[in-house]
């Protein structure tokens, strides 16, 4: 079996893994290998809304936001009760919230990374973690040439929720992993492309419609797992299709829609993991709960934490070549001090309170209407 050695191994080529590699690369002589499971980057649909003034874009793109990834600028978000009789409107500061193309963002990250000597390998699926003396020292992975082994001083896992099946013995899963379905659609009737729309359902779930233009949109549904005892009794596909065909507003928006991409997902909406490491391995991105618990977006948060972890690890390698538990603890503390980490924790706390209030008497259809005038303050007063 082929094997090799590297300084840092990154598993996963999403925004978290790519940003971590970018944080590592600057003025670094480290040997870095990035393994991506699929034969291309950015193959999944992601929540494609970001704050374009976020600091991480300045860090990664040298103060020049890649305007080619931008679709629309959002001015407001409108939230409807299940009956649609009541709603709340959240206003965004000018020129902050934008809709982007996730795949184009990935392409821009890859462009930055290809200016370095990071060894990027697509179609390389990790099938096993190699453990020795209670530490992870490498992985087995398969590519088009067979099964190989690679040994690394540090492993960064940014492979997503599905990777938990390989490491659930030694890491705690994120809280409140919620099933979701995401679609891209054309021939959509969007009256105002600058407005996001969210539709609360009678069951603890929400449908969103994110415009890309007047005729294109991303549509999705998320089931809030912390409000139900058994996820299995809910068929999200059937619920979504039923709402598209019968919902008072969605039916108008999607009467002639053509769905061109369909993806099932799992979103960790319970906040970030308290402990992001096990000896020699760090967890970032979805697998670490780095997703906003209210909006479900993990692009800015995963990019930020991935990038700064890369910077911290690079600094450690400049000082020493072998690591102790104290070094991992230091990285953990630095990540916990990031504003984005604090924001994730606050979002998780607020989201839990909001969902508990909304669905405390589920399945009473009119309850949300009854409390809405008091509740909508939580939505309309949220920051950017």
C-alpha positions in Angstrom: 0.0 0.0 0.0 1.3 3.5 -0.9 2.0 5.8 2.0 3.5 9.3 2.5 4.0 11.9 5.2 3.0 15.5 5.5 2.9 18.3 8.1 -0.8 19.1 7.9 -3.6 17.1 6.3 -7.0 18.8 5.6 -10.0 16.6 5.0 -12.7 18.3 3.0 -12.7 21.0 0.3 -15.6 23.1 1.3 -15.3 26.7 2.6 -13.9 25.6 6.0 -11.2 23.3 4.6 -10.2 25.7 1.8 -10.1 28.7 4.2 -8.0 26.7 6.7 -5.5 25.9 3.9 -5.3 29.6 2.9 -4.7 30.6 6.5 -1.8 28.1 6.6 -0.2 28.9 3.3 1.1 32.5 3.7 4.9 32.6 4.1 4.8 29.0 5.1 7.2 26.2 4.2 4.8 23.6 5.5 3.9 20.6 3.5 0.1 20.7 3.3 -2.2 18.2 1.6 -6.0 18.7 1.1 -8.2 15.8 0.3 -11.6 16.4 -1.4 -14.0 13.4 -1.6 -15.8 14.4 -4.8 -14.3 15.0 -8.3 -15.1 18.8 -8.0 -15.3 21.5 -5.4 -18.6 23.0 -4.4 -20.9 20.3 -5.6 -23.5 20.8 -2.9 -26.1 23.6 -2.5 -25.4 25.8 0.5 -27.3 28.7 2.1 -26.1 31.3 -0.3 -26.4 34.5 1.7 -23.5 36.3 3.3 -22.6 39.7 4.8 -20.2 40.9 2.2 -18.6 43.3 4.7 -17.5 40.4 7.0 -13.8 40.7 7.9 -13.0 37.3 6.6 -13.5 38.3 3.0 -11.0 41.1 3.5 -8.5 38.7 4.9 -8.8 36.0 2.2 -9.3 38.2 -0.8 -6.9 41.0 0.1 -9.6 43.6 0.7 -11.2 43.0 -2.7 -14.6 41.2 -2.5 -15.0 39.0 -5.6 -18.0 40.8 -7.2 -18.4 38.1 -9.8 -20.0 35.8 -7.1 -22.7 38.3 -6.2 -26.3 37.9 -7.5 -28.5 40.3 -5.6 -28.4 42.7 -2.7 -31.0 42.0 0.0 -32.8 44.8 1.7 -35.3 42.9 3.8 -36.4 39.5 5.0 -40.1 38.7 5.5 -41.3 36.0 7.9 -44.8 34.6 7.6 -46.9 32.8 10.2 -48.3 29.4 9.1 -51.6 31.0 8.2 -49.8 33.8 6.3 -52.2 36.3 8.0 -49.3 37.9 9.9 -45.7 38.6 9.2 -42.6 40.4 10.3 -40.1 42.3 8.2 -36.4 42.5 9.1 -34.5 45.3 7.5 -30.8 45.0 6.6 -28.2 47.8 6.7 -27.5 49.0 3.2 -25.2 46.9 1.0 -24.4 44.2 3.6 -26.5 41.1 3.0 -26.0 39.6 -0.5 -27.0 36.5 -2.4 -24.0 34.7 -3.9 -23.3 31.6 -6.0 -21.7 29.1 -3.7 -19.8 27.3 -6.4 -18.3 30.6 -7.7 -17.2 31.4 -4.1 -15.5 28.0 -4.0 -13.8 28.7 -7.3 -12.5 32.0 -5.9 -11.1 30.2 -2.8 -9.5 27.6 -5.0 -7.9 30.4 -7.1 -6.3 31.9 -4.0 -5.1 28.5 -2.9 -3.6 27.5 -6.2 -1.2 30.5 -5.8 0.4 28.5 -3.1 2.1 25.1 -3.0 -0.8 23.3 -1.1 -1.2 19.8 -2.6 -4.9 19.7 -3.6 -6.3 16.2 -4.4 -9.9 15.8 -5.7 -11.7 12.4 -5.9 -9.9 11.4 -2.7 -12.2 9.9 -0.1 -11.0 9.2 3.4 -12.2 5.8 4.5 -10.4 5.3 7.8 -8.6 7.3 10.5 -5.3 5.8 11.6 -4.9 5.8 15.4 -1.8 5.1 17.5 -1.3 5.6 21.3 -4.6 7.5 21.6 -3.7 9.9 18.8 -4.6 10.2 15.2 -1.6 10.0 13.1 -3.0 9.7 9.5 -5.7 8.4 7.3 -6.5 5.8 4.6 -8.1 7.2 1.5 -9.0 5.9 -1.9 -8.7 7.6 -5.2 -8.7 6.4 -8.8 -5.5 4.5 -8.3 -6.6 2.5 -5.2 -6.2 2.8 -1.4 -3.4 4.9 0.1 -2.1 6.0 3.5 -0.9 9.4 4.5 0.6 10.3 7.8 0.4 13.8 9.3 1.5 15.7 12.3 -1.8 17.5 12.4 -5.2 16.6 10.8 -7.9 19.2 10.2 -11.3 17.6 9.6 -13.7 19.8 7.6 -15.5 17.0 5.9 -19.1 17.7 7.0 -21.7 15.9 9.1 -21.5 12.7 7.2 -18.0 12.2 8.4 -19.2 11.6 11.9 -19.7 7.9 11.0 -15.9 7.6 11.0 -15.2 9.4 14.2 -18.3 9.3 16.4 -16.3 7.1 18.9 -14.1 10.0 20.0 -16.0 13.2 19.3 -19.4 14.4 20.5 -21.8 15.2 17.6 -23.1 18.8 17.3 -26.4 19.4 19.0 -29.7 19.5 17.1 -28.8 18.1 13.8 -31.7 19.0 11.6 -32.7 17.3 8.3 -33.1 19.7 5.4 -33.8 19.7 1.6 -32.5 22.3 -0.7 -33.4 23.0 -4.4 -32.4 25.4 -7.1 -35.2 26.5 -9.3 -35.8 28.5 -12.5 -39.0 30.1 -13.8 -39.8 31.3 -10.4 -42.1 34.3 -10.0 -40.2 36.7 -7.7 -42.0 40.0 -7.2 -39.1 41.6 -5.2 -35.6 39.9 -5.7 -34.2 42.1 -2.8 -36.4 40.3 -0.3 -35.8 37.0 1.4 -38.9 35.1 2.4 -39.4 32.6 5.2 -42.6 30.6 5.8 -43.2 29.0 9.2 -45.3 25.8 9.0 -47.7 24.2 11.4 -45.1 21.6 12.3 -41.8 22.7 13.7 -40.2 23.6 10.4 -39.6 26.5 8.0 -39.5 26.9 4.2 -37.2 29.6 2.8 -37.0 31.2 -0.6 -33.8 33.0 -1.5 -34.0 34.9 -4.8 -31.1 34.8 -7.2 -32.9 37.0 -9.7 -36.6 37.7 -10.6 -36.8 34.1 -12.1 -34.3 32.1 -10.1 -34.2 31.1 -6.5 -32.9 28.6 -3.9 -35.8 26.9 -2.0 -35.4 24.8 1.1 -37.1 23.3 4.1 -35.6 22.6 7.5 -37.2 20.5 10.3 -36.3 21.8 13.8 -35.3 18.5 15.4 -35.2 19.9 18.9 -39.0 20.4 18.8 -40.0 16.9 17.7 -39.6 13.5 19.3 -39.3 11.5 16.1 -37.8 12.9 12.9 -38.6 9.7 11.0 -42.4 10.4 11.0 -41.8 13.5 8.9 -41.2 13.0 5.2 -39.6 16.4 4.2 -39.9 15.8 0.5 -43.6 15.2 0.7 -44.1 18.2 3.1 -42.2 20.5 0.8 -44.0 19.3 -2.4 -47.4 19.6 -0.7 -46.6 23.2 0.4 -45.4 24.1 -3.1 -48.7 22.9 -4.5 -51.1 24.3 -1.8 -49.5 27.1 0.2 -51.2 30.5 -0.5 -47.9 32.3 -1.4 -45.5 29.5 -2.4 -48.0 28.3 -4.9 -47.9 31.6 -6.7 -44.1 31.9 -6.6 -43.5 28.3 -7.8 -46.5 27.5 -10.1 -44.3 27.3 -13.2 -41.0 26.5 -11.5 -38.5 24.0 -12.8 -36.3 22.4 -10.2 -32.8 21.8 -11.5 -30.9 20.7 -8.4 -32.0 18.7 -5.4 -30.0 18.0 -2.3 -30.7 16.4 1.1 -28.7 17.9 4.0 -28.2 17.8 7.7 -27.7 21.1 9.5 -26.3 21.4 13.0 -28.3 24.1 14.6 -27.4 23.7 18.2 -24.3 25.8 18.4 -20.5 25.1 18.1 -18.9 22.1 19.8 -17.2 23.0 23.2 -14.2 20.8 22.3 -12.9 21.1 18.7 -10.1 18.7 19.0 -8.9 15.2 19.9 -5.1 14.6 20.0 -3.7 15.5 16.6 -7.1 16.3 14.9 -9.2 19.4 14.8 -12.9 19.7 13.7 -14.2 22.7 11.8 -17.2 23.6 9.7 -20.5 21.7 9.8 -19.1 18.7 11.7 -18.2 21.2 14.5 -21.5 23.0 14.6 -20.2 26.2 12.9 -23.6 27.1 11.5 -25.8 29.9 12.5 -28.7 28.4 14.4 -31.3 30.8 13.3 -30.6 31.4 9.6 -28.8 28.1 9.0 -25.9 29.8 7.2 -22.4 28.5 7.8 -20.4 30.2 5.1 -18.9 33.2 6.9 -18.6 31.3 10.2 -16.9 28.2 8.7 -14.6 30.4 6.6 -13.6 32.5 9.6 -12.9 29.7 12.0 -11.1 27.6 9.3 -8.9 30.5 8.3 -7.9 31.5 11.9 -7.2 27.9 12.8 -4.9 27.8 9.9 -3.1 30.9 11.1 -2.8 29.6 14.6 -1.4 26.2 13.4 1.1 27.9 11.1 2.3 30.0 14.1 2.7 26.9 16.2 4.8 25.2 13.5 7.1 28.2 13.4 7.8 27.6 17.1 7.9 23.8 17.4 7.6 20.6 15.3 6.0 18.4 17.9 2.7 19.3 19.8 1.4 18.7 23.3 -2.1 18.8 24.7 -1.4 22.3 25.8 -0.9 23.4 22.2 -4.3 22.0 21.3 -5.9 23.7 24.3 -4.3 27.0 23.3 -5.8 26.8 19.8 -9.2 26.0 21.3 -9.0 29.0 23.5 -8.0 31.3 20.6 -11.0 30.0 18.5 -13.3 30.5 21.5 -12.3 34.2 21.7 -13.2 34.9 18.1 -16.2 37.2 17.7 -17.7 34.7 15.2 -17.6 31.9 17.8 -19.3 34.1 20.4 -21.9 35.0 17.8 -22.6 31.3 17.0 -23.2 30.6 20.7 -25.6 33.6 21.0 -27.4 32.5 17.9 -27.9 29.0 19.3 -29.3 30.3 22.5 -31.6 32.7 20.8 -32.8 30.1 18.3 -33.7 27.6 21.0 -35.8 30.2 22.9 -37.5 31.3 19.7 -38.4 27.8 18.6 -39.6 26.9 22.1 -41.9 29.9 22.2 -43.3 29.3 18.6 -44.0 25.6 19.0 -44.7 25.3 22.7 -48.3 24.3 22.0 -47.7 22.5 18.7 -49.8 21.4 16.8 -52.2 24.4 17.5 -52.3 26.0 14.1 -53.4 29.5 15.3 -51.1 29.7 18.3 -48.3 31.5 16.4 -50.8 34.1 15.1 -52.0 34.7 18.6 -48.5 35.5 20.0 -47.0 37.0 16.8 -47.4 40.7 17.6 -45.2 40.2 20.7 -42.9 37.7 19.2 -42.0 39.5 15.9 -39.8 41.9 17.9 -37.2 39.1 18.1 -37.0 38.9 14.4 -37.2 42.6 13.5 -34.6 43.6 16.1 -31.9 41.2 15.0 -28.6 42.7 14.0 -27.0 42.5 10.5 
